[in-house]
């Protein structure tokens, strides 16, 4: 109720409208431009694995999970090289 009674709603709406128009103006003209937007140099191409890869699951690709789960979680979240980087 407070928000609706204040003059803030029209200001928020104006900002949102301006940003929506800016996004619409940046839209690619065609599908090819849209695809090019997400291409990366040096990227890889996905492919299907073999049936043995499928049945091997994640354990076949990256190995079994560490049975000492809590110490591993602490390491991953607190001590690994990227643990101090902010998540955005």
N, C-alpha and C positions, 0 to 999 in steps of 0.2 A: 504494500500500500504506500509506504513512504517513497519508494522508487517511482511509482506511477504518479504521485503527487508532486514530485520534484521536477525541475527543469532539466534534469540529467538525461532523461530518456531521449528527447530530441537530439541532444548533443551526441549521445552514443550512436543513435540511428544514423546521423550524418557521417560520422567517422566510418561506421560499417559500410554505408552506401559508397563512400569514396573509395574505400579499399576494395570492395566488390567490383566496382567499375574498373579499377586499375588492374585487377586480376583478369577480368574479361578482355581488356585491351591487350594483355600479354599472351593470350591464347594463340597457339599456332594456327596458321591458315589452313593447313591440311594434315592428314594423318602422317605423311612422311616427315613433316617438321616435328610432329609430336614424338615420333619414334626417335628421331635424331637427338631430341632433347635428353633422352635417357641413355643414349649410347655412351660408352666410355672407351677411351683408347686403351689398348692392351687388355681388354677384358676377355674372358674365356667364354666358350660356348658350352652349354649344358648338353649332356648326352645320357642315354639310358645305360645302366650298368647291366651286368649279367645276372642270370637267375641266382647264381651262388652269392653274388653281392647282395641281392635282395634278401635272401634267406639268412645271410650273415648278420643283417641288421646293423645297428650302430656299433655294437660291440665288435663286429668284424672290421669296421672302418677305423674306429678310434680306440678300441680296446675296452676292457671291462671297467666299470666304475670303481672308484677308490672306496674300499669298505670303511675307511675312516672319514666319514662324511663331514662331521662338524669341523675338524681341523682343516679340511680341504676348502670348505666354504669360507672359513676365516681367512685363509690364504688368498682365495680368489677375490674376496671383497675388500680385504684390508692390506694385503702385502704384495699383490701382483703389480707389474709395471704400470698398468693403466688404472689402478684402483683409486687414484687421486683425481682422475679426470672427472669433471662434472657430467652428469647425464642430462642431456637436453632433449 
